Amino acid sequence: QVQLVESGGDLVQPGGSLRLSCAASGSIFSIGYMGWYRQAPGKQRELVATITSGGSPNYANSVKGRFTISRDNAQNTVSLQMNALIPDDTAVYYCNMLIRTLLAGSRNYWGTGTRVTVSS
């Protein structure tokens, strides 16, 4: 019933910028926190940024000051503005949301990922 789809991943040069978006669809009653995770080649998945239902953001130290997370509750979307990109940002980026439905209650949902490659 619920599906998350990411978009915006691309190949970009160091120092460049990208904006990722994730849209949720389905029988959604409400959405709690939203977040972005990433998984680089040969590495485990790690937290990038989260944002609470009240709009309070939290960032990994590696991206703090460069990335900005935001949400649009009316459109059930979460975005990640990425500036001053470096090669270590290369990864598949996944969005995650805590979504409540009337029948199933609250649970975490994951998108299928969008690839970001930072290279000269």
N, C-alpha and C positions, 0 to 999 in steps of 0.2 A: 504493500500500500504506500509506504513512504519511500521516497527516493531522493538522493542528494547527487547533484551533478556539478562538477567543478569545470571552470574554463579560464583561459587567459595564459596558460603556460606557453613558453616560447624559448627560442635561443636568443640570448642577449649578451652584449659585451660587458666586461667589468666596468663598473661605474654607471651602468644603465639602470632603467626602471621597468617594472612590470606591475600590473594590477591583476590579482586573481579574484575570481568571484565563485560563489557556491550558492545554488538555489535549491531549496527543499520543496517538494511537492507531495501531495497525497492528503490523507485524512488527518490533518494536523489540528489539534486543539490548542496547543501552546508550545513554545520553545523556550527552554531555559538557557544554559550557557551555550555558546558557539565557540569553535576553536579551529586552529590550523595546526597540522602536524606535517612532518616531512621525513622521508627516508632516502638517504644517499646510498649509492652503490657500496655494498659490503658493510653497511651500518644498520643499526636497528632504528626503528621509528622513534622520533623525538618530538617533543612539544615545541611549537614555534610561538604561538600566541593564543590567548583566550579572551573572551569578552562575556561578561555576565549579562543577565537579562536586563539589569539596570544600566548597562553601558560602561561598566568599569573594566578596563583592559589590563592584561598582564602579559609580559613578554619574556622569552628566553634571553639571557644575557648576551648571547651571540648576535641577536638581531635588534636589541634595544637601541633606539635612536635612529634606526634605519627603516624599520617596518612599522606600519600602522594598521591595526585591525578595526573594522567598523561593521555595523549591522543595520539592516533595514527590516524592522519587524513587519511592516506592511507588506513587504515582498518576500518575506521568509528567506532572506539572503544574508550572507556574511562575506566580507571582502578583505583582502590583504594587499595594501599598497606597499611595494617593495622598492626602496631606493638604494643607491650606492651599492649595487649588487657586487658580490665577490665570488670567485670560483667555488668557495666552500658552501655557497648557497645552492649549488647544483643538487637537485633531488626531485623525487616525485612528491608533490604536495597534496595532502588529503585534508578535506574538511570534516568536521565532526560536530554533531549537534545532539543535545539532550531534548528529545521530542516526546510530548505527551499526546496520545490518542485516546479517544473515549473507550475503546474496547481493550487495548493492550496496556494502558498506563504509560509510564515513562521509561524510556530506554535510549541508549546511545545508537546513533546511526552514522555510518561512514559513507563518504563518496568513493569513487573508484580511482581518483587521482588525476592530476595534471602535471606534466613534466616541465621542469624549469632547468635550463642549461645555461650556465654563465661561462663563457669562453671567448677568448680573442682569436 
